[in-house]
Amino acid sequence: MTFDTYLVIGLVILGFSIPSIVSAFSEGRAPRVAAIMLLVGGGMVAYAVTQNPIGYTIQDVPQAFVRVIGQLIR
């Protein structure tokens, strides 16, 4: 897996954790699954950012999404 793939999957997991957090707090229960999702997604993003020799900027994120989707389609 490339660093772009780790970045994109991590960002998608982080995006899905937000509704889980809101749902858990609105129902008055502990956000256990959301916390695990935050750790996994954050870890994947941190790994991609720290291990990529070039690094990532905010402008690189949409291009990373396009590259990963292009790899999946091809």
N, CA, C and O atoms as a MOPAC input file, in Angstrom:
PM7 MOZYME 1SCF
protein

 N      0.84800 1    -1.17800 1     0.00000 1
 C      0.00000 1     0.00000 1     0.00000 1
 C      0.89100 1     1.23800 1     0.00000 1
 O      1.91600 1     1.29400 1     0.67900 1
 N      0.47400 1     2.21400 1    -0.77200 1
 C      1.22800 1     3.45400 1    -0.81500 1
 C      0.81800 1     4.34900 1     0.34500 1
 O     -0.16900 1     4.09200 1     1.03400 1
 N      1.59000 1     5.39000 1     0.53900 1
 C      1.27000 1     6.33100 1     1.61700 1
 C     -0.02800 1     7.06800 1     1.32400 1
 O     -0.75500 1     7.43700 1     2.24500 1
 N     -0.32400 1     7.28600 1     0.03000 1
 C     -1.59600 1     7.91200 1    -0.33500 1
 C     -2.77400 1     7.05600 1     0.12300 1
 O     -3.78700 1     7.57600 1     0.59100 1
 N     -2.63000 1     5.75500 1    -0.01600 1
 C     -3.70800 1     4.85400 1     0.39100 1
 C     -3.92700 1     4.92300 1     1.89800 1
 O     -5.06800 1     4.97700 1     2.35800 1
 N     -2.85500 1     4.92200 1     2.65800 1
 C     -2.98700 1     5.05200 1     4.11500 1
 C     -3.64900 1     6.37900 1     4.48700 1
 O     -4.49800 1     6.42800 1     5.37700 1
 N     -3.26100 1     7.43900 1     3.80800 1
 C     -3.83200 1     8.75000 1     4.10200 1
 C     -5.32600 1     8.77200 1     3.80700 1
 O     -6.11700 1     9.24200 1     4.62600 1
 N     -5.71000 1     8.26900 1     2.64900 1
 C     -7.11800 1     8.31600 1     2.24800 1
 C     -7.97100 1     7.42500 1     3.14500 1
 O     -9.03500 1     7.84500 1     3.60000 1
 N     -7.52300 1     6.21500 1     3.40000 1
 C     -8.30400 1     5.32400 1     4.26600 1
 C     -8.41000 1     5.90200 1     5.67300 1
 O     -9.47100 1     5.82700 1     6.29200 1
 N     -7.33300 1     6.47200 1     6.18000 1
 C     -7.37300 1     7.09400 1     7.50400 1
 C     -8.33500 1     8.27100 1     7.56600 1
 O     -9.06600 1     8.42400 1     8.54400 1
 N     -8.34100 1     9.09700 1     6.53600 1
 C     -9.26000 1    10.23500 1     6.52300 1
 C    -10.71300 1     9.79200 1     6.40500 1
 O    -11.59400 1    10.40500 1     7.00700 1
 N    -10.97200 1     8.74300 1     5.64400 1
 C    -12.33500 1     8.21800 1     5.53300 1
 C    -12.79200 1     7.65600 1     6.87600 1
 O    -13.92500 1     7.89600 1     7.29200 1
 N    -11.92800 1     6.91700 1     7.55200 1
 C    -12.28200 1     6.38200 1     8.86700 1
 C    -12.53700 1     7.52000 1     9.85500 1
 O    -13.48400 1     7.46000 1    10.63900 1
 N    -11.69900 1     8.55200 1     9.82000 1
 C    -11.92100 1     9.70900 1    10.70300 1
 C    -13.24300 1    10.39700 1    10.38500 1
 O    -13.94500 1    10.84900 1    11.28900 1
 N    -13.57900 1    10.47600 1     9.11000 1
 C    -14.85300 1    11.08700 1     8.72100 1
 C    -16.04600 1    10.30300 1     9.22700 1
 O    -17.04400 1    10.88400 1     9.65200 1
 N    -15.94300 1     8.97500 1     9.18100 1
 C    -17.03900 1     8.14400 1     9.67900 1
 C    -17.11600 1     8.11400 1    11.19900 1
 O    -18.15600 1     7.75300 1    11.75000 1
 N    -16.05700 1     8.47900 1    11.88000 1
 C    -16.08900 1     8.45700 1    13.34300 1
 C    -16.86800 1     9.63900 1    13.91400 1
 O    -17.37700 1     9.55600 1    15.03100 1
 N    -16.96700 1    10.71900 1    13.17800 1
 C    -17.67200 1    11.90900 1    13.68800 1
 C    -19.15300 1    11.62400 1    13.95600 1
 O    -19.63000 1    11.93900 1    15.04600 1
 N    -19.91000 1    11.03400 1    12.99800 1
 C    -21.30900 1    10.72000 1    13.32300 1
 C    -21.43700 1     9.70600 1    14.46200 1
 O    -22.39900 1     9.74900 1    15.22900 1
 N    -20.47400 1     8.80200 1    14.57000 1
 C    -20.51300 1     7.82700 1    15.64900 1
 C    -20.33800 1     8.50300 1    17.01100 1
 O    -20.98600 1     8.12700 1    17.98800 1
 N    -19.46500 1     9.49400 1    17.06300 1
 C    -19.26500 1    10.24000 1    18.31800 1
 C    -20.52400 1    11.00800 1    18.68800 1
 O    -20.96600 1    10.96800 1    19.83700 1
 N    -21.09600 1    11.70000 1    17.72700 1
 C    -22.30500 1    12.48200 1    17.98600 1
 C    -23.44600 1    11.57500 1    18.42700 1
 O    -24.18500 1    11.91400 1    19.35100 1
 N    -23.59500 1    10.43100 1    17.77800 1
 C    -24.65000 1     9.48900 1    18.13500 1
 C    -24.46400 1     8.95500 1    19.54800 1
 O    -25.42600 1     8.85900 1    20.31000 1
 N    -23.24800 1     8.61100 1    19.89400 1
 C    -22.99500 1     8.06400 1    21.22900 1
 C    -23.29100 1     9.09700 1    22.31400 1
 O    -23.91400 1     8.77200 1    23.32500 1
 N    -22.85400 1    10.32600 1    22.11400 1
 C    -23.10200 1    11.34300 1    23.13100 1
 C    -24.57700 1    11.72200 1    23.21500 1
 O    -25.07500 1    12.01200 1    24.30300 1
 N    -25.27900 1    11.72400 1    22.09300 1
 C    -26.69500 1    12.08700 1    22.13800 1
 C    -27.53200 1    11.00800 1    22.80600 1
 O    -28.58700 1    11.30300 1    23.36700 1
 N    -27.07200 1     9.75600 1    22.75200 1
 C    -27.80100 1     8.66900 1    23.41200 1
 C    -27.30700 1     8.41500 1    24.82700 1
 O    -27.83700 1     7.54400 1    25.51700 1
 N    -26.30800 1     9.15500 1    25.26700 1
 C    -25.82100 1     9.04600 1    26.63100 1
 C    -24.97300 1     7.81800 1    26.90600 1
 O    -24.92200 1     7.35100 1    28.04400 1
 N    -24.31100 1     7.28700 1    25.89700 1
 C    -23.45100 1     6.13000 1    26.10600 1
 C    -22.01400 1     6.49500 1    25.76000 1
 O    -21.74900 1     7.52300 1    25.13600 1
 N    -21.11100 1     5.65000 1    26.17000 1
 C    -19.68600 1     5.89900 1    25.93400 1
 C    -19.35600 1     5.65400 1    24.46100 1
 O    -19.81600 1     4.66900 1    23.88500 1
 N    -18.57500 1     6.52700 1    23.85300 1
 C    -18.23300 1     6.36800 1    22.43200 1
 C    -17.04200 1     5.42500 1    22.22800 1
 O    -15.98700 1     5.85200 1    21.75900 1
 N    -17.20700 1     4.15700 1    22.57700 1
 C    -16.09900 1     3.20000 1    22.49800 1
 C    -15.67700 1     2.94200 1    21.05600 1
 O    -14.49200 1     3.01600 1    20.72900 1
 N    -16.64400 1     2.64100 1    20.19700 1
 C    -16.32600 1     2.34700 1    18.79900 1
 C    -15.74600 1     3.59000 1    18.12800 1
 O    -14.80800 1     3.49400 1    17.33600 1
 N    -16.30000 1     4.73800 1    18.44400 1
 C    -15.79500 1     5.98600 1    17.86400 1
 C    -14.36300 1     6.25600 1    18.31100 1
 O    -13.55400 1     6.75100 1    17.52600 1
 N    -14.04800 1     5.94300 1    19.54300 1
 C    -12.68100 1     6.14600 1    20.03100 1
 C    -11.70100 1     5.22100 1    19.31600 1
 O    -10.58300 1     5.62200 1    18.99300 1
 N    -12.12100 1     3.99100 1    19.07400 1
 C    -11.26000 1     3.06200 1    18.33500 1
 C    -11.07700 1     3.54700 1    16.90700 1
 O     -9.97600 1     3.48400 1    16.36000 1
 N    -12.16200 1     4.03200 1    16.30100 1
 C    -12.07000 1     4.54600 1    14.93800 1
 C    -11.14300 1     5.76500 1    14.87900 1
 O    -10.37500 1     5.91500 1    13.92900 1
 N    -11.21500 1     6.62700 1    15.88500 1
 C    -10.32600 1     7.78600 1    15.93100 1
 C     -8.86500 1     7.36000 1    16.03900 1
 O     -8.00000 1     7.93600 1    15.37900 1
 N     -8.58900 1     6.36500 1    16.85900 1
 C     -7.22400 1     5.88500 1    17.01500 1
 C     -6.69600 1     5.25100 1    15.73000 1
 O     -5.56900 1     5.52700 1    15.31900 1
 N     -7.49600 1     4.41400 1    15.10200 1
 C     -7.06400 1     3.74600 1    13.87300 1
 C     -6.88900 1     4.75600 1    12.74400 1
 O     -5.86200 1     4.76300 1    12.06400 1
 N     -7.89400 1     5.60900 1    12.54600 1
 C     -7.80700 1     6.60800 1    11.47800 1
 C     -6.69800 1     7.60700 1    11.70400 1
 O     -5.96500 1     7.95000 1    10.77700 1
 N     -6.57200 1     8.07100 1    12.91700 1
 C     -5.50000 1     9.00900 1    13.23700 1
 C     -4.12600 1     8.38400 1    13.09600 1
 O     -3.18000 1     9.03600 1    12.65400 1
 N     -4.01800 1     7.11700 1    13.47400 1
 C     -2.74900 1     6.41500 1    13.32300 1
 C     -2.36800 1     6.24300 1    11.86600 1
 O     -1.20000 1     6.38600 1    11.50400 1
 N     -3.34700 1     5.93500 1    11.02700 1
 C     -3.05800 1     5.77200 1     9.59900 1
 C     -2.64100 1     7.09000 1     8.96600 1
 O     -1.71200 1     7.12700 1     8.15800 1
 N     -3.31800 1     8.16300 1     9.32600 1
 C     -2.96100 1     9.48200 1     8.79500 1
 C     -1.57900 1     9.89000 1     9.29200 1
 O     -0.75900 1    10.38500 1     8.51900 1
 N     -1.32400 1     9.68500 1    10.56800 1
 C     -0.01500 1    10.03900 1    11.12400 1
 C      1.10000 1     9.22700 1    10.47600 1
 O      2.17200 1     9.76200 1    10.19100 1
 N      0.85600 1     7.94700 1    10.24200 1
 C      1.85600 1     7.11400 1     9.58000 1
 C      2.13600 1     7.62100 1     8.16900 1
 O      3.29400 1     7.72700 1     7.76300 1
 N      1.09100 1     7.93100 1     7.43200 1
 C      1.27400 1     8.40300 1     6.05800 1
 C      2.02100 1     9.73000 1     6.02400 1
 O      2.89100 1     9.93000 1     5.17600 1
 N      1.69500 1    10.61900 1     6.92200 1
 C      2.32700 1    11.94800 1     6.92200 1
 C      3.79200 1    11.86100 1     7.35100 1
 O      4.64300 1    12.54300 1     6.78100 1
 N      4.08600 1    11.04100 1     8.33400 1
 C      5.45700 1    10.98100 1     8.83100 1
 C      6.38000 1    10.13800 1     7.95800 1
 O      7.57800 1    10.41200 1     7.89300 1
 N      5.84900 1     9.11900 1     7.28600 1
 C      6.69600 1     8.21900 1     6.51300 1
 C      6.88700 1     8.64000 1     5.06100 1
 O      7.82900 1     8.18600 1     4.41200 1
 N      6.02400 1     9.48800 1     4.54500 1
 C      6.17400 1     9.95300 1     3.16400 1
 C      7.38000 1    10.88700 1     3.09200 1
 O      7.41400 1    11.89100 1     3.80300 1
 N      8.37000 1    10.58200 1     2.25100 1
 C      9.57400 1    11.42100 1     2.21200 1
 C      9.30300 1    12.83900 1     1.72700 1
 O     10.00900 1    13.76900 1     2.11700 1
 N      8.30400 1    13.01500 1     0.89600 1
 C      7.97900 1    14.34800 1     0.37900 1
 C      7.10400 1    15.11500 1     1.36900 1
 O      7.22200 1    16.33400 1     1.49100 1
 N      6.23300 1    14.40700 1     2.06900 1
 C      5.30200 1    15.04100 1     2.98600 1
 C      4.00500 1    15.40000 1     2.28600 1
 O      3.89600 1    15.29200 1     1.06400 1
 N      3.03200 1    15.82500 1     3.06000 1
 C      1.73800 1    16.20700 1     2.51900 1
 C      1.40100 1    17.62300 1     2.95700 1
 O      1.74400 1    18.04500 1     4.06100 1
 N      0.73800 1    18.33400 1     2.09100 1
 C      0.13600 1    19.62000 1     2.44500 1
 C     -1.36400 1    19.47500 1     2.24800 1
 O     -1.83500 1    18.45900 1     1.73600 1
 N     -2.09900 1    20.47400 1     2.64800 1
 C     -3.55100 1    20.43400 1     2.48100 1
 C     -3.91700 1    20.33800 1     1.00300 1
 O     -4.91100 1    19.70200 1     0.65100 1
 N     -3.12800 1    20.95900 1     0.14200 1
 C     -3.40800 1    20.93000 1    -1.29000 1
 C     -3.17100 1    19.54600 1    -1.88600 1
 O     -3.71400 1    19.24200 1    -2.94800 1
 N     -2.38400 1    18.70700 1    -1.23800 1
 C     -2.08800 1    17.36800 1    -1.74900 1
 C     -3.18200 1    16.35200 1    -1.45100 1
 O     -3.22900 1    15.30100 1    -2.09000 1
 N     -4.05800 1    16.63900 1    -0.50200 1
 C     -5.06500 1    15.66500 1    -0.08800 1
 C     -6.05100 1    15.34000 1    -1.21500 1
 O     -6.28400 1    14.15700 1    -1.46300 1
 N     -6.64600 1    16.31900 1    -1.91300 1
 C     -7.54900 1    15.95000 1    -3.01400 1
 C     -6.84700 1    15.15000 1    -4.10800 1
 O     -7.44100 1    14.24300 1    -4.69100 1
 N     -5.59200 1    15.48000 1    -4.38600 1
 C     -4.84000 1    14.73400 1    -5.39000 1
 C     -4.59400 1    13.30300 1    -4.92700 1
 O     -4.59500 1    12.38100 1    -5.74300 1
 N     -4.38600 1    13.10900 1    -3.63900 1
 C     -4.19600 1    11.75900 1    -3.10300 1
 C     -5.48000 1    10.94600 1    -3.26900 1
 O     -5.42700 1     9.76900 1    -3.62400 1
 N     -6.63000 1    11.56800 1    -3.01400 1
 C     -7.90700 1    10.88200 1    -3.21100 1
 C     -8.06500 1    10.45500 1    -4.66800 1
 O     -8.48400 1     9.33100 1    -4.94500 1
 N     -7.73300 1    11.33700 1    -5.58600 1
 C     -7.85600 1    11.02100 1    -7.01300 1
 C     -6.92200 1     9.88300 1    -7.39300 1
 O     -7.31400 1     8.98500 1    -8.14000 1
 N     -5.69800 1     9.90800 1    -6.89100 1
 C     -4.73800 1     8.84200 1    -7.21100 1
 C     -5.21100 1     7.48800 1    -6.67100 1
 O     -5.08900 1     6.47200 1    -7.35500 1
 N     -5.74200 1     7.47000 1    -5.46000 1
 C     -6.19100 1     6.21100 1    -4.86100 1
 C     -7.41100 1     5.68500 1    -5.60100 1
 O     -7.48500 1     4.49000 1    -5.88900 1
 N     -8.35900 1     6.54100 1    -5.91000 1
 C     -9.55400 1     6.11000 1    -6.65300 1
 C     -9.15500 1     5.64200 1    -8.04700 1
 O     -9.71300 1     4.67100 1    -8.55800 1
 N     -8.20200 1     6.31700 1    -8.65900 1
 C     -7.70200 1     5.89200 1    -9.96400 1
 C     -7.06400 1     4.51300 1    -9.90600 1
 O     -7.22500 1     3.71700 1   -10.83100 1
 N     -6.34000 1     4.22200 1    -8.82800 1
 C     -5.74100 1     2.89500 1    -8.67800 1
 C     -6.81100 1     1.82200 1    -8.51000 1
 O     -6.66500 1     0.70900 1    -9.01400 1
 N     -7.89400 1     2.16200 1    -7.79700 1
 C     -8.97200 1     1.19500 1    -7.59400 1
 C     -9.72300 1     0.91800 1    -8.89100 1
 O    -10.09900 1    -0.22200 1    -9.16100 1
 N     -9.93800 1     1.93900 1    -9.67900 1
 C    -10.68700 1     1.77000 1   -10.92300 1
 C     -9.85200 1     1.02400 1   -11.95200 1
 O    -10.36700 1     0.18400 1   -12.69000 1
 N     -8.58200 1     1.33000 1   -11.99900 1
 C     -7.70500 1     0.70300 1   -12.99400 1
 C     -7.50900 1    -0.70300 1   -12.67000 1
 O     -6.80100 1    -1.40900 1   -13.38800 1

